[in-house]
Amino acid sequence: QVQLVESGGGLVHTGGSLRLSCAAFGNIGSIEAMAWSRQVPGKERELVAIMLSSNSTHYADSVKGRFTISRDNAKNTVYLQMSSLKPEDTAVYYCVGRTADGDSWGQGTQVTVSS
């Protein structure tokens, strides 16, 4: 089983930057991919970025060129660097760990971008 703990959310002005962190605990070796997803109340959840075990990355069109997913294996931590933030990026951001047994989700961290 994998446990994920996010941090780094907060309030930022349009055009600003934030870095989210996701620390993984438990059966780290079972993780096949790590991702960031976000949810706005009343809207469908959106997969924002994903990093596979091969280190290949993929991004939603809405964040491409502005967000970067990375990881520090020594710290068992995945990051989401967010730049040029827009009000439409406001959401609860979740870290997701994908294993053969399914997905593990963190508790979420709120990101609010003021206009």
N, C-alpha and C positions, 0 to 999 in steps of 0.2 A: 504494500500500500504506500501511496505517496501523499505527503502533506505539503501544501504550498501556502506561503505567507507573503502577501504583497505589501509594499510600502511605497511612499513617494508621491502620492496624489496630493492635490491641493488646488488652490485658486491662483490663476494666472491671467494676465491680460492677453488680448489678441496679439499674435506675433511672438509671444513668449515661448519658453521651453520648460519642459519638465522631464525628469527621468524616473521611471517606475522600476522598482526592483521586485524580484520574486525569488524567495529562498525556498529551496526544495529540501525535504526531509524524508527519511524512510527509505524505501526500496528504490534508490536513485538509479541503479543499474537497469531497472525495468523501463525507464522512460525512453520512448522512441522519438518523441518530438515535443517541443515546448511551443506554446502559442500565447498570444494575448488576444482577448476578445473584449468587446464592450457592449454595454446595453444602456439604452435610454428608455425610460418608462413609456410604455405604449408602442414601442417599436421593436422589431425583431433584433435579436442578438446578432452582432456583426463580428466576424473573425477579422482582426486587424492585421496580425502578423504571425508567421509561424516559422520556426527553425527546426529542420529535420536533423536526425542524428548525423547525417552527412555534412552538416553545417550549411546546407543550402537554405535560402530564405525566400519567403514569398509574402507579398503585401497586398492588402486591399487597395483598389484603385484610389479610394478616397484618401489614403495616407501615403501613397507611394511618393518617394522623394522627400518626405517630411519626417517620417518615423523610421527608426532603425532598431531591429531586434539583435541582441548580442548575448553572449553568456560568458561566465567565468567559471570554468569547471572546478578550479581549486576551491571556490566558494559555494559551489552548487547553486549558483544564482544566475537568473536570466534577467535581462534589462530591456526596457523599452524606452529609447531616447526619442522624445517627441519635440519637434521644433516647428516654428511657424504655425503655432496653434491657432485654431479658429473656434468661434463659438459653437459650431456644429460638432466639434470634438468633445464637447461636454458629455460625460457619461460615467457610469461605473465601469472600471476596467478590471477584468479578471485574468488571472494567470491560469493556464491550462496545461496539464501534463498528460500526454497521451501514452498509454501503455497497451499491451496486448489484451489486458483485462478491461480496458475502458479509459475514460477520462477522469482525471482528478481536477477539482477546481479550488482556487483560493477563495478567500472571503470577499474579495473585491476592494477596490480603492477608488474614491470619488475624484474625478478630475473636472474642474469647472473653469471654463474659459470665458472671461467677461469681455463684452464688446466695448 
